[in-house]
């Protein structure tokens, strides 16, 4: 994923590990975005936008970035 490669290595590792924690219970660490079917995962100053497809048992990472720019359209 290009966005993950652009991040500092330690931040990228934290993101990767935190997304991995979602495998057991995807709704435990996330919050649904307002007026959107997607969820956000907070990791320090960074945010991960996710699509949790419960019926398919799949979590798609849509966007990774700093909290100041992640929500820009």
C-alpha positions as CSV (number, residue, x, y, z in Angstrom):
1,X,0.0,0.0,0.0
2,X,1.5,3.3,-1.2
3,X,0.3,5.4,1.7
4,X,1.8,3.0,4.3
5,X,5.2,3.1,2.5
6,X,5.3,6.9,2.7
7,X,5.1,6.8,6.5
8,X,8.0,6.6,8.9
9,X,8.9,3.0,9.5
10,X,7.9,3.0,13.2
11,X,4.6,4.6,12.4
12,X,4.0,2.1,9.6
13,X,4.7,-0.7,11.9
14,X,2.3,0.6,14.5
15,X,-0.4,0.9,11.9
16,X,0.2,-2.6,10.6
17,X,0.1,-4.1,14.1
18,X,-3.0,-2.2,15.2
19,X,-4.9,-3.2,12.0
20,X,-3.8,-6.8,12.8
21,X,-5.4,-6.5,16.2
22,X,-8.8,-6.0,14.5
23,X,-8.9,-9.6,13.3
24,X,-10.5,-10.8,16.6
25,X,-13.0,-8.1,17.1
26,X,-13.1,-5.4,14.4
27,X,-15.5,-3.1,16.2
28,X,-13.6,-2.9,19.5
29,X,-11.1,-0.2,18.5
30,X,-12.9,1.7,15.7
31,X,-15.5,4.4,15.5
32,X,-18.0,4.8,12.6
33,X,-17.5,7.9,10.5
34,X,-20.5,10.3,10.5
35,X,-22.7,10.0,7.3
36,X,-20.4,7.3,6.0
37,X,-20.3,3.5,5.9
38,X,-16.6,3.5,6.8
39,X,-14.8,3.4,10.2
40,X,-11.8,5.2,11.6
41,X,-9.0,3.7,13.6
42,X,-6.9,6.1,15.8
43,X,-3.1,5.4,16.1
44,X,-1.5,8.4,17.8
45,X,-1.6,11.3,15.4
46,X,-2.5,9.0,12.5
47,X,-5.8,7.7,11.3
48,X,-6.8,4.7,9.2
49,X,-10.1,4.7,7.3
50,X,-11.5,1.2,7.1
51,X,-14.3,-0.7,5.4
52,X,-15.4,-3.5,7.7
53,X,-17.3,-6.2,5.7
54,X,-18.7,-8.4,8.4
55,X,-20.5,-10.8,6.1
56,X,-17.3,-11.5,4.2
57,X,-15.1,-11.4,7.3
58,X,-12.9,-8.8,5.5
59,X,-11.4,-5.5,6.7
60,X,-10.3,-3.2,3.9
61,X,-7.8,-0.4,4.6
62,X,-8.9,2.5,2.4
63,X,-6.7,5.3,3.5
64,X,-3.8,5.9,6.0
65,X,-2.6,9.4,6.9
66,X,-2.0,12.1,9.5
67,X,-5.1,13.2,11.3
68,X,-4.8,16.8,9.9
69,X,-5.2,15.6,6.3
70,X,-6.9,12.2,6.3
71,X,-10.4,13.6,6.1
72,X,-9.7,16.0,3.1
73,X,-11.8,15.2,0.2
